[in-house]
Amino acid sequence: MKAGVVYPQIELGGDTGAVKAFAQAAEDLGYDHIVIYDHVLGAVHAGREPKLTGPYKETDPFHEPLVTYAYLAGVTKNLGLATGVIILPQRQTALFAKQAADVDLFSDGRLRLGVGVGWNWVEYDGLEMSRHFRRRGKRQEQQIALIRKLWEQPVVDYEDQDHRIDRAGILPRPKRSIPIWLGGFSEAAYDRAARIGDGFMFSGRTQTEAVQIKTRITARLRELGRDADAFGFESIQQYTRGDNQWPGDIAAWREAGGSHISVVTMGANLTTVDGHIEAIRRWRDVYNSVR
């Protein structure tokens, strides 16, 4: 089971030096990967109809994941770079395929794309993608199909209700098919992951919920004739659970067959990058002791 860290960006105030320090510390501590969350626009929640239901507002800073990973590709050596999750339907598909290809090339194949459909309709509006919000799940499926074609084929001729590529392609292409994992909180997201994804990222779920949903996705994979052993599952663990709970959480996820686990230190009243680094050091020591 691979261990990772979530970059605590909403608590570090957009400090670019903290990005480098945290990522390099995670690598030095032996972590396999780092996860970065995604939001392009933070929105005021008050006075919205329909209401905004997600946790992040205009006061929460976010670095753009692919730009950040292009930077981290140059200042780390082995650390995996995972997006958890990037809101794919609000982005231009061919441009995203190109950007992801370059990040994977510059990092020597360290990118893992976690993608989701999001909840912030104000963000879709601001990115001029409002027409896609209500059908964002379907759009995401079409995007993933096209992205994989752009990565694999020198010339693509493709059309669906959102896209038209007329005998064109990206160059350079990645040297591999970059893994695409899905995330989300709905039955549609779980089914979509089983049908077209390479893995699933659990965030905001309890350990018990994650294990239960993993079981359902695994059963669906087998129904579809897919290799369940080749499909990845990542659980995001809360540092605030405390060191008396960490061993059991880690052991339970390993016993359930989880392939990846990451710790998120946000919400623990840590105000400096050094505080967050010390936290991931403590969690890593416990992880190393659990067999």
Residue pairs with C-beta under 8 A, 6 or more apart in sequence:
1 253
1 254
1 258
1 259
1 260
1 261
2 32
2 33
2 80
2 259
2 260
2 261
3 30
3 31
3 32
3 260
3 261
3 262
3 263
3 284
3 287
4 26
4 31
4 32
4 33
4 34
4 35
4 80
4 82
4 234
4 260
4 261
4 262
4 263
5 22
5 26
5 31
5 33
5 34
5 35
5 262
5 263
5 264
5 265
5 280
6 34
6 35
6 36
6 37
6 84
6 236
6 262
6 263
6 264
6 265
6 266
7 19
7 22
7 23
7 34
7 35
7 36
7 37
7 63
8 22
8 264
8 265
8 266
8 270
8 276
9 19
9 36
9 37
9 61
9 62
9 63
10 56
10 60
10 61
10 62
10 266
11 266
11 270
11 271
11 276
12 18
12 22
12 61
12 273
12 276
13 61
14 61
14 63
15 273
17 273
18 273
19 63
19 68
19 71
19 72
20 71
20 72
20 75
21 273
21 277
22 34
22 273
22 276
22 277
23 34
23 72
23 75
23 76
23 79
24 75
24 76
25 277
25 280
25 281
26 34
26 79
26 280
27 76
27 77
27 78
27 79
29 280
29 281
29 284
30 284
30 288
31 79
31 280
31 284
32 79
32 80
32 260
33 79
33 80
33 81
33 82
33 112
33 260
33 262
34 72
34 79
34 80
34 81
34 82
35 82
35 83
35 84
35 114
35 201
35 236
35 262
36 63
36 65
36 68
36 69
36 81
36 82
36 83
36 84
37 62
37 65
37 84
37 85
38 62
38 64
38 65
38 83
38 84
38 85
38 86
38 87
39 56
39 60
39 62
39 87
39 120
39 123
40 62
40 64
40 87
40 90
40 123
40 126
40 127
41 120
41 122
41 123
41 126
41 127
42 56
42 57
42 58
42 59
42 60
42 61
42 62
43 52
43 57
43 58
43 120
43 122
43 123
44 57
44 58
45 51
45 52
45 57
48 122
50 121
52 119
52 120
52 121
52 122
53 119
54 119
54 120
56 62
56 120
65 83
65 86
66 83
66 86
66 96
66 99
66 100
66 103
69 81
69 83
69 103
69 107
69 111
70 102
70 103
70 106
72 79
72 81
72 107
73 81
73 103
73 106
73 107
73 108
73 110
74 106
78 110
79 110
80 110
80 111
80 112
81 103
81 107
81 110
81 111
81 112
82 111
82 112
82 113
82 114
82 181
82 201
82 234
83 112
83 113
83 114
83 115
84 114
84 183
84 201
84 203
84 234
84 236
84 262
85 114
85 115
85 116
85 181
85 182
85 183
85 184
85 201
85 203
86 113
86 114
86 115
86 116
87 115
87 116
87 117
87 118
87 120
87 123
88 96
88 115
88 116
88 117
88 140
88 143
88 144
89 117
89 118
89 124
89 129
89 132
89 133
89 136
89 137
89 139
89 140
89 143
90 118
90 123
90 124
90 127
90 129
90 132
90 136
91 127
91 129
93 143
93 146
93 147
93 162
93 163
94 146
94 150
94 163
94 165
94 170
96 143
96 147
97 146
97 147
97 150
97 151
97 170
98 150
98 170
100 111
100 113
100 147
100 174
100 178
101 150
101 151
101 170
101 172
101 173
101 174
101 178
102 172
103 111
104 110
104 111
104 174
104 175
104 176
104 178
105 172
105 174
105 175
109 174
109 175
109 176
111 178
112 178
112 179
112 181
113 178
113 179
113 180
113 181
114 181
114 182
114 183
114 201
114 234
115 140
115 144
115 180
115 181
115 182
115 183
116 140
116 182
116 183
116 184
116 189
117 136
117 137
117 140
117 184
117 189
118 124
118 136
121 130
121 133
124 130
124 132
124 133
124 136
125 133
132 139
132 162
137 188
137 189
137 192
139 162
140 192
141 192
141 196
142 160
142 161
142 162
142 163
143 162
143 163
144 180
144 196
145 160
145 196
146 156
146 158
146 160
146 163
146 165
147 180
148 177
148 180
149 156
149 158
150 156
150 165
150 169
150 170
150 173
151 170
151 173
151 174
151 177
151 178
152 173
152 177
153 169
154 169
154 171
154 173
155 167
155 168
155 169
156 165
156 167
156 168
156 169
157 165
157 166
157 167
158 164
158 165
159 165
179 198
179 199
179 232
180 196
180 197
180 198
181 193
181 197
181 198
181 199
181 200
181 201
181 232
181 234
182 189
182 192
182 193
182 196
182 197
182 199
182 200
182 201
183 189
183 200
183 201
183 202
183 203
184 190
184 192
184 193
185 204
185 205
190 200
190 213
190 216
190 217
190 220
191 220
193 199
193 200
193 217
194 217
194 220
194 221
194 224
194 226
194 231
195 220
195 224
197 231
198 231
198 232
199 231
199 232
199 233
199 234
199 259
199 260
200 213
200 214
200 217
200 231
200 232
200 233
200 234
201 234
201 236
202 209
202 210
202 213
202 214
202 233
202 234
202 235
202 236
203 236
204 236
205 213
205 235
205 236
207 235
207 237
207 249
207 252
207 253
210 233
210 235
210 253
210 256
210 258
211 252
211 253
211 256
214 233
214 256
214 257
214 258
217 231
217 233
218 228
218 231
218 257
221 227
221 228
221 231
222 228
232 259
232 260
233 257
233 258
233 259
233 260
234 258
234 259
234 260
234 261
234 262
235 253
235 258
235 260
235 261
235 262
236 262
236 263
236 264
237 246
237 249
237 250
237 253
237 261
237 262
237 263
237 264
237 283
238 263
238 264
238 267
239 263
239 264
239 265
239 266
239 267
239 268
239 279
239 283
240 267
240 268
241 249
243 282
243 286
246 283
246 286
246 287
247 286
247 289
247 290
250 261
250 286
250 287
250 290
251 290
253 261
254 261
254 290
261 287
263 279
263 280
263 283
265 276
265 279
265 280
265 283
268 279
270 276
270 279
